[in-house]
């Protein structure tokens, strides 16, 4: 199941790259951010590719992964950077949920 077009995926990846390059993150924080978002991004993509899950299961599991990712990132990022990430990711999550519901 395809949720985003290539241009949208490129925009998301660019935004994530800009967040870590524009913010004053320590190298360790940048590394942890990349590890966490890559891990959860992979898990989210695997959900979309699973032929065994129903749409409702994909939505529920996606929302759980978002909460788990946010919990881990909140422990790693300074408050201002987490707020910036969280604001963007809330919009992204809303869009994913809407698109999944329309499938």
Steps between C-alpha positions, in 0.01 A plus 500: 500500500647831394425791730721778364611597152874522429496881520335486842750244627785715371355803682472306827858376470623852421315643799649237731848574363447874540385452859821333605727725296334829599464428869778516752518132571802328637644228275372242750148646490504506119611139493229389748237698304600329176500156660159546663328652196657247263391209718142620534485610137596146396239349732234734357594412141481130588145554625399648166660208316338228711236308311394326821367810678163662451475874450376540858795299634745710297350823637507375860858372475614818322362715783673280759832536316459879489444511876801275566721709270389823665569358846855408400564830322371702794773341712770585242410842358505833682144628560503758219624250242253237617217755469609584144516132407175421678308780325610379159450133583149564636406641159668208326320247723167669435563478126600133520192412705274686259653330196482157663134553580433586135656178367 
